[in-house]
Amino acid sequence: MFKATDIQRGMTVRDRDGEALGGIVAVDPRGFTIGKGRVFEKEYPVRFCDVADLDGDDVYLRRDLAHLPGAVLAEGGADEDDSALKPNRPVAYTHDLTGALVPME
């Protein structure tokens, strides 16, 4: 069991499968905020009741990446020439049976 007072700015937030979601940029009495980055297009609020556990500087959530509303990963691996032809838009990802991240179709 964790104490809400142990959650602080700069800690890494992970989903229940251990996938890094981002860093904590703010903490308030109701929860904390994950900064925008590769998973969230804007700052993402999380309530303390959504936290499963703490492990050092890692905060583990009760849900996996596929079940977090607003979670997306930027599409990667495009060549320079291809990037001019198609827009760089976020893609939602999920975990397959092996635990690897794959784009949702």
N, CA, C and O atoms as a MOPAC input file, in Angstrom:
PM7 MOZYME 1SCF
protein

 N      0.85000 1    -1.18300 1     0.00000 1
 C      0.00000 1     0.00000 1     0.00000 1
 C      0.89500 1     1.24600 1     0.00000 1
 O      1.92300 1     1.29100 1     0.67600 1
 N      0.48900 1     2.22700 1    -0.75400 1
 C      1.28100 1     3.44400 1    -0.87200 1
 C      0.58800 1     4.57500 1    -0.11500 1
 O     -0.60200 1     4.51000 1     0.19600 1
 N      1.37200 1     5.61000 1     0.16800 1
 C      0.81800 1     6.82600 1     0.75700 1
 C      0.87100 1     7.91000 1    -0.30400 1
 O      1.87800 1     8.06100 1    -0.99500 1
 N     -0.21000 1     8.66200 1    -0.43400 1
 C     -0.27900 1     9.72600 1    -1.43800 1
 C      0.83700 1    10.74600 1    -1.24300 1
 O      1.29100 1    11.35700 1    -2.21000 1
 N      1.27900 1    10.93400 1    -0.01200 1
 C      2.34300 1    11.90900 1     0.25700 1
 C      3.69400 1    11.46000 1    -0.30100 1
 O      4.62000 1    12.26700 1    -0.39000 1
 N      3.82200 1    10.17700 1    -0.68000 1
 C      5.06600 1     9.67100 1    -1.25500 1
 C      5.19000 1     9.99000 1    -2.74900 1
 O      6.27300 1     9.85900 1    -3.31800 1
 N      4.09700 1    10.40400 1    -3.38500 1
 C      4.11900 1    10.72500 1    -4.80900 1
 C      4.56200 1    12.17100 1    -4.98300 1
 O      3.97600 1    13.08500 1    -4.40100 1
 N      5.61700 1    12.37300 1    -5.80100 1
 C      6.19900 1    13.70100 1    -5.95200 1
 C      6.52200 1    14.00100 1    -7.40600 1
 O      6.59200 1    13.10100 1    -8.24300 1
 N      6.71900 1    15.29100 1    -7.69000 1
 C      7.11700 1    15.71500 1    -9.04000 1
 C      8.39300 1    15.00800 1    -9.46400 1
 O      9.27600 1    14.74800 1    -8.64700 1
 N      8.47900 1    14.69700 1   -10.76200 1
 C      9.67000 1    14.07100 1   -11.29400 1
 C      9.64000 1    12.55300 1   -11.30900 1
 O     10.47600 1    11.92800 1   -11.96100 1
 N      8.70100 1    11.95200 1   -10.60900 1
 C      8.59700 1    10.49000 1   -10.61500 1
 C      8.07600 1    10.02800 1   -11.97300 1
 O      7.38400 1    10.77600 1   -12.66400 1
 N      8.40700 1     8.79900 1   -12.35300 1
 C      7.95300 1     8.22200 1   -13.61100 1
 C      6.66200 1     7.45100 1   -13.38800 1
 O      6.55500 1     6.65700 1   -12.45300 1
 N      5.68000 1     7.69100 1   -14.25400 1
 C      4.40100 1     6.98200 1   -14.17700 1
 C      4.41600 1     5.85700 1   -15.20400 1
 O      4.79400 1     6.05800 1   -16.35800 1
 N      3.99800 1     4.67100 1   -14.76800 1
 C      3.95200 1     3.49500 1   -15.64000 1
 C      2.55400 1     2.88600 1   -15.58700 1
 O      1.85300 1     2.99300 1   -14.58100 1
 N      2.15600 1     2.23600 1   -16.70400 1
 C      0.88500 1     1.53000 1   -16.67700 1
 C      1.06800 1     0.22500 1   -15.91700 1
 O      2.16500 1    -0.05700 1   -15.43300 1
 N      0.01700 1    -0.57100 1   -15.80400 1
 C      0.12100 1    -1.79400 1   -14.98400 1
 C      1.08400 1    -2.81300 1   -15.57200 1
 O      1.54500 1    -3.71100 1   -14.86800 1
 N      1.39500 1    -2.67900 1   -16.88400 1
 C      2.33900 1    -3.58600 1   -17.53700 1
 C      3.77600 1    -3.08100 1   -17.48500 1
 O      4.68300 1    -3.74700 1   -17.98400 1
 N      3.99600 1    -1.90300 1   -16.88400 1
 C      5.34000 1    -1.36400 1   -16.74800 1
 C      5.74800 1    -0.41000 1   -17.85100 1
 O      6.87700 1     0.07900 1   -17.84300 1
 N      4.86100 1    -0.12400 1   -18.81000 1
 C      5.16600 1     0.80200 1   -19.90600 1
 C      5.23800 1     2.22300 1   -19.34700 1
 O      4.29400 1     2.68200 1   -18.70600 1
 N      6.35200 1     2.92300 1   -19.58600 1
 C      6.52100 1     4.29600 1   -19.10100 1
 C      5.56200 1     5.22800 1   -19.83800 1
 O      5.51700 1     5.23600 1   -21.06800 1
 N      4.79600 1     6.01200 1   -19.07800 1
 C      3.81400 1     6.92700 1   -19.65300 1
 C      4.28100 1     8.37100 1   -19.63400 1
 O      3.82400 1     9.17600 1   -20.44600 1
 N      5.17000 1     8.71000 1   -18.73600 1
 C      5.66100 1    10.07700 1   -18.62200 1
 C      6.01200 1    10.40600 1   -17.19100 1
 O      5.93400 1     9.55700 1   -16.30300 1
 N      6.40100 1    11.64900 1   -16.98000 1
 C      6.79100 1    12.10000 1   -15.65200 1
 C      5.71500 1    12.93400 1   -14.99500 1
 O      4.88700 1    13.54300 1   -15.67300 1
 N      5.72800 1    12.95900 1   -13.67900 1
 C      4.77500 1    13.76000 1   -12.92300 1
 C      5.24800 1    15.21000 1   -12.92200 1
 O      6.37600 1    15.50500 1   -12.52800 1
 N      4.36800 1    16.11700 1   -13.37000 1
 C      4.71800 1    17.53600 1   -13.42500 1
 C      4.03900 1    18.34500 1   -12.32600 1
 O      4.45800 1    19.46800 1   -12.04600 1
 N      3.00000 1    17.79700 1   -11.69800 1
 C      2.31100 1    18.49700 1   -10.61100 1
 C      1.59400 1    17.49100 1    -9.72700 1
 O      1.14600 1    16.44200 1   -10.18900 1
 N      1.49300 1    17.83200 1    -8.44000 1
 C      0.76800 1    17.00800 1    -7.47100 1
 C     -0.17400 1    17.92400 1    -6.71000 1
 O      0.21100 1    19.02200 1    -6.30800 1
 N     -1.42100 1    17.47100 1    -6.51000 1
 C     -2.37900 1    18.24100 1    -5.71900 1
 C     -3.10500 1    17.28700 1    -4.76400 1
 O     -2.84100 1    16.08500 1    -4.79900 1
 N     -3.99800 1    17.77700 1    -3.92600 1
 C     -4.65000 1    16.90100 1    -2.93600 1
 C     -5.47100 1    15.76000 1    -3.54100 1
 O     -5.68200 1    14.74800 1    -2.87200 1
 N     -5.94100 1    15.89300 1    -4.78900 1
 C     -6.76000 1    14.84500 1    -5.41100 1
 C     -5.95700 1    13.84300 1    -6.21600 1
 O     -6.40500 1    12.71600 1    -6.42600 1
 N     -4.77100 1    14.24100 1    -6.67200 1
 C     -3.98000 1    13.35600 1    -7.52100 1
 C     -2.76800 1    14.06500 1    -8.07400 1
 O     -2.18900 1    14.93100 1    -7.41800 1
 N     -2.38100 1    13.69500 1    -9.29400 1
 C     -1.20000 1    14.28800 1    -9.91200 1
 C     -1.43700 1    14.41700 1   -11.40900 1
 O     -2.43600 1    13.93300 1   -11.94100 1
 N     -0.49400 1    15.08200 1   -12.08000 1
 C     -0.60400 1    15.31700 1   -13.51200 1
 C      0.63300 1    14.76300 1   -14.21500 1
 O      1.76600 1    15.02900 1   -13.81600 1
 N      0.38400 1    13.97600 1   -15.28600 1
 C      1.46600 1    13.46500 1   -16.12900 1
 C      1.69200 1    14.50100 1   -17.21900 1
 O      0.73500 1    14.95500 1   -17.84600 1
 N      2.93900 1    14.88000 1   -17.45200 1
 C      3.26300 1    15.86900 1   -18.47000 1
 C      3.03300 1    15.34300 1   -19.88000 1
 O      3.08400 1    14.13800 1   -20.12600 1
 N      2.77900 1    16.26900 1   -20.80100 1
 C      2.57800 1    15.84900 1   -22.18600 1
 C      3.88400 1    15.33400 1   -22.75500 1
 O      4.96500 1    15.74900 1   -22.33700 1
 N      3.77500 1    14.42700 1   -23.70900 1
 C      4.96500 1    13.82600 1   -24.29800 1
 C      4.58100 1    12.82800 1   -25.35600 1
 O      3.66600 1    13.07400 1   -26.14200 1
 N      5.27300 1    11.69300 1   -25.39000 1
 C      5.04200 1    10.72500 1   -26.45200 1
 C      3.74300 1     9.93700 1   -26.28200 1
 O      3.25000 1     9.36000 1   -27.25100 1
 N      3.18200 1     9.90000 1   -25.08400 1
 C      1.94600 1     9.14800 1   -24.86100 1
 C      0.73500 1    10.06900 1   -24.77400 1
 O     -0.33300 1     9.72200 1   -25.28000 1
 N      0.87300 1    11.22000 1   -24.15200 1
 C     -0.25500 1    12.13900 1   -23.97100 1
 C     -0.00500 1    13.43700 1   -24.72800 1
 O      1.06000 1    14.04100 1   -24.60500 1
 N     -0.99900 1    13.86500 1   -25.51600 1
 C     -0.87400 1    15.09100 1   -26.29900 1
 C     -0.94400 1    16.34100 1   -25.42800 1
 O     -0.44700 1    17.39900 1   -25.81200 1
 N     -1.56000 1    16.21500 1   -24.25900 1
 C     -1.61300 1    17.31800 1   -23.29900 1
 C     -1.46400 1    16.72600 1   -21.90300 1
 O     -1.49700 1    15.50800 1   -21.72500 1
 N     -1.30100 1    17.59100 1   -20.93100 1
 C     -1.13300 1    17.09600 1   -19.55800 1
 C     -2.32900 1    16.23200 1   -19.17100 1
 O     -3.47100 1    16.54700 1   -19.50400 1
 N     -2.05200 1    15.14500 1   -18.46700 1
 C     -3.06100 1    14.13200 1   -18.17200 1
 C     -3.24200 1    13.98600 1   -16.66200 1
 O     -2.31500 1    13.55400 1   -15.97600 1
 N     -4.42200 1    14.33900 1   -16.12500 1
 C     -4.64700 1    14.22200 1   -14.68300 1
 C     -4.92800 1    12.77300 1   -14.26300 1
 O     -5.60100 1    12.03100 1   -14.97800 1
 N     -4.41000 1    12.38700 1   -13.11000 1
 C     -4.61000 1    11.04600 1   -12.55600 1
 C     -5.00700 1    11.20000 1   -11.08800 1
 O     -4.38300 1    11.96000 1   -10.34800 1
 N     -6.02400 1    10.49200 1   -10.68100 1
 C     -6.43100 1    10.50300 1    -9.26200 1
 C     -5.62900 1     9.44900 1    -8.49000 1
 O     -5.19400 1     8.44500 1    -9.05400 1
 N     -5.44500 1     9.69600 1    -7.20800 1
 C     -4.69600 1     8.75200 1    -6.38900 1
 C     -5.35100 1     7.37000 1    -6.37200 1
 O     -4.65400 1     6.36500 1    -6.23000 1
 N     -6.67900 1     7.30000 1    -6.51400 1
 C     -7.36700 1     6.00400 1    -6.49500 1
 C     -7.02000 1     5.15500 1    -7.72500 1
 O     -7.28400 1     3.95200 1    -7.72600 1
 N     -6.43200 1     5.75400 1    -8.77300 1
 C     -6.01700 1     5.01100 1    -9.96400 1
 C     -4.61200 1     4.43300 1    -9.84500 1
 O     -4.14000 1     3.76100 1   -10.76200 1
 N     -3.94100 1     4.68600 1    -8.72900 1
 C     -2.57500 1     4.19500 1    -8.50900 1
 C     -2.63800 1     2.81900 1    -7.85300 1
 O     -3.34200 1     2.62300 1    -6.86200 1
 N     -1.89200 1     1.87000 1    -8.41900 1
 C     -1.82900 1     0.52200 1    -7.85600 1
 C     -0.72500 1     0.40600 1    -6.81000 1
 O     -0.92700 1    -0.17700 1    -5.74500 1
 N      0.46800 1     0.97700 1    -7.13000 1
 C      1.60300 1     0.80100 1    -6.21600 1
 C      2.72400 1     1.76900 1    -6.58000 1
 O      2.72700 1     2.36800 1    -7.65500 1
 N      3.67000 1     1.90500 1    -5.66300 1
 C      4.89600 1     2.67400 1    -5.87500 1
 C      6.07500 1     1.72200 1    -5.75400 1
 O      6.05900 1     0.79100 1    -4.94800 1
 N      7.10600 1     1.97100 1    -6.57400 1
 C      8.33800 1     1.19600 1    -6.49100 1
 C      9.48900 1     2.15300 1    -6.74700 1
 O      9.81500 1     2.43900 1    -7.89900 1
 N     10.10300 1     2.64600 1    -5.69100 1
 C     11.17100 1     3.63700 1    -5.84100 1
 C     10.60700 1     4.92000 1    -6.42300 1
 O      9.71500 1     5.53500 1    -5.83800 1
 N     11.13200 1     5.32700 1    -7.59100 1
 C     10.65200 1     6.53400 1    -8.26700 1
 C      9.62500 1     6.22200 1    -9.34400 1
 O      9.34200 1     7.07500 1   -10.18500 1
 N      9.06300 1     5.02700 1    -9.33700 1
 C      8.05700 1     4.62600 1   -10.31600 1
 C      6.68300 1     4.52500 1    -9.65700 1
 O      6.53000 1     3.95800 1    -8.57500 1
 N      5.68800 1     5.09200 1   -10.34400 1
 C      4.29400 1     5.02000 1    -9.90400 1
 C      3.56500 1     4.11600 1   -10.89100 1
 O      3.54700 1     4.40300 1   -12.08800 1
 N      2.96800 1     3.03600 1   -10.41300 1
 C      2.26200 1     2.08500 1   -11.27100 1
 C      0.75200 1     2.31700 1   -11.16800 1
 O      0.18800 1     2.38300 1   -10.07600 1
 N      0.11200 1     2.44000 1   -12.34300 1
 C     -1.32600 1     2.64400 1   -12.38700 1
 C     -2.06200 1     1.30900 1   -12.43100 1
 O     -1.46600 1     0.27200 1   -12.72400 1
 N     -3.35500 1     1.34300 1   -12.13900 1
 C     -4.17800 1     0.13200 1   -12.15900 1
 C     -4.51400 1    -0.32300 1   -13.57300 1
 O     -4.82700 1    -1.49700 1   -13.77400 1
 N     -4.45900 1     0.56900 1   -14.55500 1
 C     -4.84000 1     0.24300 1   -15.92900 1
 C     -3.61100 1     0.11800 1   -16.82500 1
 O     -2.52700 1     0.59800 1   -16.49600 1
 N     -3.81400 1    -0.55100 1   -17.98600 1
 C     -2.74400 1    -0.59100 1   -18.98300 1
 C     -2.93700 1     0.55000 1   -19.97500 1
 O     -3.96100 1     1.23400 1   -19.95700 1
 N     -1.96600 1     0.74500 1   -20.82300 1
 C     -1.95900 1     1.85900 1   -21.76900 1
 C     -3.20000 1     1.86800 1   -22.65300 1
 O     -3.74000 1     2.93600 1   -22.94000 1
 N     -3.65900 1     0.70300 1   -23.08900 1
 C     -4.81300 1     0.61300 1   -23.99000 1
 C     -6.11100 1     1.08700 1   -23.33500 1
 O     -7.04900 1     1.46500 1   -24.03600 1
 N     -6.17700 1     1.07300 1   -22.02400 1
 C     -7.40500 1     1.45300 1   -21.31400 1
 C     -7.33900 1     2.82400 1   -20.65300 1
 O     -8.17300 1     3.15000 1   -19.80800 1
 N     -6.34900 1     3.62500 1   -21.03600 1
 C     -6.25700 1     4.99600 1   -20.53800 1
 C     -6.82100 1     5.94200 1   -21.59500 1
 O     -6.25100 1     6.06000 1   -22.68000 1
 N     -7.92600 1     6.61500 1   -21.29600 1
 C     -8.49300 1     7.52800 1   -22.28600 1
 C     -7.50600 1     8.64100 1   -22.62100 1
 O     -6.90600 1     9.23600 1   -21.72600 1
 N     -7.34300 1     8.91700 1   -23.89600 1
 C     -6.44600 1     9.98800 1   -24.32400 1
 C     -5.01200 1     9.57400 1   -24.51800 1
 O     -4.18200 1    10.40700 1   -24.88200 1
 N     -4.68500 1     8.30700 1   -24.28500 1
 C     -3.31000 1     7.84100 1   -24.45900 1
 C     -3.07400 1     7.47000 1   -25.91100 1
 O     -3.81100 1     6.66200 1   -26.47600 1
 N     -2.05500 1     8.05000 1   -26.51400 1
 C     -1.68100 1     7.75200 1   -27.89700 1
 C     -0.16900 1     7.77600 1   -27.99600 1
 O      0.49900 1     8.40700 1   -27.17700 1
 N      0.37400 1     7.09200 1   -28.99200 1
 C      1.80300 1     7.15300 1   -29.27100 1
 C      1.98600 1     7.71400 1   -30.66600 1
 O      1.22900 1     7.38400 1   -31.57900 1
 N      2.98800 1     8.56100 1   -30.83300 1
 C      3.26600 1     9.10900 1   -32.15500 1
 C      3.75100 1     7.99700 1   -33.06000 1
 O      4.53600 1     7.14600 1   -32.64100 1
 N      3.28500 1     8.00000 1   -34.30300 1
 C      3.69300 1     7.00000 1   -35.28100 1
 C      5.14900 1     7.25200 1   -35.62400 1
 O      5.51700 1     8.38700 1   -35.92600 1
 N      5.98200 1     6.23500 1   -35.58700 1
 C      7.41200 1     6.41900 1   -35.82700 1
 C      7.90900 1     5.53100 1   -36.93600 1
 O      7.17300 1     4.70800 1   -37.48200 1
 N      9.19900 1     5.71500 1   -37.26500 1
 C      9.82700 1     4.87900 1   -38.25700 1
 C      9.66300 1     5.36100 1   -39.68300 1
 O     10.04100 1     4.63700 1   -40.60500 1
 N      9.12400 1     6.54000 1   -39.91300 1
 C      8.94100 1     7.03200 1   -41.28100 1
 C     10.23900 1     7.64500 1   -41.78800 1
 O     10.97800 1     8.26500 1   -41.02400 1
 N     10.51500 1     7.47100 1   -43.07700 1
 C     11.68300 1     8.10200 1   -43.69900 1
 C     11.42400 1     9.58600 1   -43.86800 1
 O     10.28100 1    10.03800 1   -43.80800 1
 N     12.50100 1    10.34800 1   -44.08100 1
 C     12.36200 1    11.79100 1   -44.29200 1
 C     11.44300 1    12.09800 1   -45.46200 1
 O     10.60700 1    12.99800 1   -45.37400 1
 N     11.59100 1    11.34400 1   -46.57900 1
 C     10.78800 1    11.59700 1   -47.77100 1
 C      9.31500 1    11.29700 1   -47.52900 1
 O      8.44400 1    12.01800 1   -48.01700 1
 N      9.03300 1    10.23200 1   -46.77500 1
 C      7.64400 1     9.86200 1   -46.49800 1
 C      6.96000 1    10.86900 1   -45.59600 1
 O      5.75100 1    11.07200 1   -45.71400 1
 N      7.69800 1    11.50800 1   -44.69700 1
 C      7.08400 1    12.42400 1   -43.73700 1
 C      6.49400 1    13.64200 1   -44.42800 1
 O      5.55600 1    14.24300 1   -43.90400 1
 N      7.01300 1    14.02400 1   -45.58600 1
 C      6.46500 1    15.16500 1   -46.31100 1
 C      5.14300 1    14.80800 1   -46.97400 1
 O      4.33600 1    15.69500 1   -47.25600 1
 N      4.90800 1    13.52000 1   -47.22900 1
 C      3.70700 1    13.09500 1   -47.92600 1
 C      2.52500 1    12.84300 1   -47.00700 1
 O      1.37900 1    13.08600 1   -47.38800 1
 N      2.78700 1    12.36100 1   -45.81300 1
 C      1.67500 1    12.08000 1   -44.91300 1
 C      1.85100 1    12.82000 1   -43.59500 1
 O      2.97600 1    12.98100 1   -43.12200 1
 N      0.75300 1    13.27300 1   -42.99800 1
 C      0.85400 1    14.02700 1   -41.74900 1
 C      1.29800 1    13.13200 1   -40.59700 1
 O      0.99300 1    11.94000 1   -40.56600 1
 N      2.01600 1    13.72100 1   -39.66000 1
 C      2.43900 1    13.00000 1   -38.46400 1
 C      1.34200 1    13.14100 1   -37.43000 1
 O      1.24100 1    14.16600 1   -36.75700 1
 N      0.52600 1    12.11800 1   -37.30400 1
 C     -0.58800 1    12.17800 1   -36.35800 1
 C     -0.42900 1    11.05700 1   -35.33700 1
 O      0.19700 1    10.03700 1   -35.62400 1
 N     -0.98800 1    11.24100 1   -34.16000 1
 C     -0.85400 1    10.23200 1   -33.11600 1
 C     -1.61500 1     8.95100 1   -33.47100 1
 O     -2.62900 1     8.98300 1   -34.16800 1
 N     -1.10300 1     7.83500 1   -32.97700 1
 C     -1.71400 1     6.53400 1   -33.20300 1
 C     -1.93500 1     5.88600 1   -31.84600 1
 O     -1.03600 1     5.88300 1   -31.00600 1
 N     -3.12500 1     5.33600 1   -31.62600 1
 C     -3.40700 1     4.63300 1   -30.37500 1
 C     -2.76500 1     3.25100 1   -30.42600 1
 O     -2.78800 1     2.59300 1   -31.46600 1
 N     -2.20000 1     2.81300 1   -29.31900 1
 C     -1.54000 1     1.51800 1   -29.23600 1
 C     -2.19700 1     0.66000 1   -28.17300 1
 O     -2.86100 1     1.16500 1   -27.26800 1
 N     -2.00400 1    -0.63600 1   -28.29400 1
 C     -2.47100 1    -1.59000 1   -27.30100 1
 C     -1.39600 1    -2.66000 1   -27.13200 1
 O     -0.43500 1    -2.70200 1   -27.90000 1
 N     -1.55200 1    -3.51400 1   -26.14300 1
 C     -0.61500 1    -4.61600 1   -25.93200 1
 C     -1.15700 1    -5.86700 1   -26.61100 1
 O     -2.34400 1    -6.17000 1   -26.49200 1
 N     -0.28500 1    -6.61000 1   -27.33300 1
 C     -0.71400 1    -7.87600 1   -27.91000 1
 C     -0.54200 1    -8.97400 1   -26.85000 1
 O     -0.21400 1    -8.68100 1   -25.70000 1
 N     -0.76200 1   -10.22300 1   -27.23500 1
 C     -0.71100 1   -11.32300 1   -26.27600 1
 C      0.67600 1   -11.53600 1   -25.67000 1
 O      0.79600 1   -12.10700 1   -24.58600 1
 N      1.72700 1   -11.08000 1   -26.36400 1
 C      3.07900 1   -11.23500 1   -25.83500 1
 C      3.48200 1   -10.05800 1   -24.93200 1
 O      4.52700 1   -10.09100 1   -24.28200 1
 N      2.63800 1    -9.02300 1   -24.90500 1
 C      2.94300 1    -7.84700 1   -24.10500 1
 C      3.57700 1    -6.71900 1   -24.88700 1
 O      3.83300 1    -5.64900 1   -24.33600 1
 N      3.83800 1    -6.94800 1   -26.19200 1
 C      4.44600 1    -5.91000 1   -27.02100 1
 C      3.39700 1    -4.87500 1   -27.40900 1
 O      2.20800 1    -5.18400 1   -27.49000 1
 N      3.84800 1    -3.63600 1   -27.64900 1
 C      2.93900 1    -2.58700 1   -28.09100 1
 C      2.73300 1    -2.68100 1   -29.59200 1
 O      3.69500 1    -2.78600 1   -30.35300 1
 N      1.48000 1    -2.64400 1   -30.01500 1
 C      1.13200 1    -2.67500 1   -31.43700 1
 C      0.06600 1    -1.62000 1   -31.69400 1
 O     -0.74900 1    -1.33800 1   -30.81600 1
 N      0.06200 1    -1.02000 1   -32.91300 1
 C     -0.95400 1    -0.00800 1   -33.21400 1
 C     -2.34700 1    -0.63000 1   -33.22400 1
 O     -2.53100 1    -1.75400 1   -33.69000 1
 N     -3.32700 1     0.11400 1   -32.70400 1
 C     -4.71800 1    -0.33700 1   -32.75900 1
 C     -5.23700 1    -0.07000 1   -34.16600 1
 O     -4.92500 1     0.96400 1   -34.75600 1
 N     -6.01400 1    -0.97800 1   -34.69900 1
 C     -6.55200 1    -0.79700 1   -36.04400 1
 C     -8.01300 1    -0.45100 1   -36.00100 1
 O     -8.63300 1    -0.26300 1   -37.04700 1

